[in-house]
């Protein structure tokens, strides 16, 4: 059986400030708390052979991967398809402003200057299918809250990508096998067309 360990990056400065970031060029480092969280996840995964680590273009996912895998030689792969949602002109806005915009618009509408939630969902489904193409038997995937949430809900057969699981904690492992990750990709595609 193959194993995919999906995790959201560890706690960051923007988590503390309650701001959104969808631009990988904007440096968002881990906090001291985040480094502790990532190291703790590394301890939890220490007995697991990890053959590949996939992370996004964002600094916070690379830093989290570094802390999880400290002292281990694991091949790394950057996967832009798992990047956080491009929020365009809402870059750096408060979570409150981001959520207010979402309430007033459909999932298919693009953030001003960015992408839509449905576009991002399609991208995530494509990323999950690409993960399944790898030959490695155990893959750590360090990404963002939304792709993890979508994978969990879609794999469970939910009619909503944002429910029943919604709040995905930082640096928490979620386990998928080939079947469940493929089911997640398929269900996302069904829900967003």
N, C-alpha and C positions, 0 to 999 in steps of 0.2 A: 504494500500500500504506500502511495506517495502522500506526503504531508506538506501542506501550505500553512505557514503561521503568519496570519495577517495581524498587523498591529498599527495603531495610530502612533505617530511620533510622540515623544515625551513633552512635558510641559514647557511652554515658551514664554518669552516676554510678552507677546501679544495675547496669549491666554490670560495673563495677569491683567493686561490693559483692557481686555474685552474688545479687541479689534480684529478685523478680517484681513487676510493676506492671500491673494491669488496670483501673485507675480513672483516667480522663482528668483528673479534678480534682486528682490528686496531681502536683505539679510535679516533673518529672524532667529537669533540664537536660543538655545535651551537655557532655562533658568537653573539655579543650583538644585532646586526641587526636581527639575526635569532630568538632570544628570543622575540624581539618585534613583529616580524612577527607572531610567534606562538601564542603569547598572543592576538594579533589582531584577528586571526582566532578563538580563543576561545571566544572572544566577539561576533563575527559574529554567532557562533553556540550556544551561551548561552541560547537562548530560545528553542532550540531543545533538546528533551529528547534523550540522547544517552545511549543505553542499553549495548553496547559492544564496546571496542576499540581494534582493531587488529593492531599490529605493527610488524616490522621485528626484527631480532636479532641485528641490528645496533644501536649503541648509539644515533645517530642523530634522529632516529625515536622515540625512547623512550623519549628522551628529548623534542621533539616536542609534543608528546602526553601528557607529563606531563604539559607543558605550556598551551596547548589547554584546558585541563581538570582540571586546577588548581582549587582546592576547591570542586570538584565534585567526588562523589563516583561512579566510572564506572569500571565494570569488565574489566580486560586486558587479552589479549591473544597474545602470540608471534607466528608469522607464518613465518617460514623459507622459505616457498615456494614463498613469496613475496620479499625475499632478493634481493639486487642489484646484477647485473651480476658479476660472478666470472671472473675477468680479468686476473687471474693467474700472469704471470711474468710482466704484465703491471701494477701491483699494485703500486700506487704512481706515475705513469707516468703522464706526462702532458696530458691535453685534446687534444692538437694538435697531440701528438704521438699516442694516442688512436684512434683518427679519421683517422690518416694516415694508421694505421694498418687495420682499418675497410674498407677503400677504396681499399686496396690491396687484400682483402679476401672476400669470400662469407659469407652470414649469417650462413651457415651450418658449417663453419670451426670454430674450437675451438680456443679461445685465447690461446697462449702458456701456458700450465699448468692450464688452466681454462676451461670455458664452451663456447659453441657457443651462438650466439644470438637466434638461433632457439631453442636450448635447454632451454634457459631462457624463451622464449615465451611459450613453452609447460608447463613449470613450472608455469608460471603466469596463464595460462588457467586453470590448475588444481587448483590453489589457488582460482580463481574466483568461480569455481564450489564448492569448500569447503566453501567459504563464503555463498553461497546460501543454504547450508545445515543447517546453524544456524537458530535458531528460533527467535532470537531478531528482533524487527521491525526497529530499527535504529542502524546502525553500522558505526563507524568512522574507516577508514582504513588509517593508516599513513605508507607510504611506500616510494618509490623512483620514480624518473622521468620516467624511462622506463616502468614499469608496468602501470602507469597512462596513458602515451602516447599510449601504445598498447591497453589499454581498450577503450580509447576515439575513436581511429581510427577504431578499430575492430567493436565496437558497431555501428558506423556510416556506416559500410559496405565497408570501404575502401579496395582497393586492396594492400595497403602497410601499414605495421604496424607503419612506421615512418612518415606517411603523411595522411591527410593534416596537422594535429596538430603535431608540432615537439618540440618546446621549451615550456616546462611545468614549469611555475614559482613556486618558493618555496611557501609553506604554502597557497595554493590556493585550495578551495574546488571544486570538480567535483562530480555531483550528478548522481546516477544510481538507477534504481529500479530493481526488479527481472528480468524483461524482458530484459532490456538493458544490465545488467551484464551477463546474460545467453547468449545473442547474442554476446557479446564481447568474451566470452570463446569459443563459437562455431566458430566464424570467425577466431580467432587466430589458432584454430586447423585446420581449412580448409587451411589457408595460409602456415602453417609450416609442415603440414602432420603428 
